[in-house]
């Protein structure tokens, strides 16, 4: 099963089932070595930078993000 198929199937689960799956996946990350975690964060940073460069996303300043979160959780 390719990742996209797995994602599609996972999103079709109930909220409780998705929460359980998410928890299980997150716990499984605790077994990763520090260099693997660092590599994954670097890959993610590169992916996000590429999206910005391609104009696929517009960055939001951190101050604006925190302002929106504060308003949302009042």
Long-range contacts (C-beta under 8 A, 24 or more apart in sequence): none
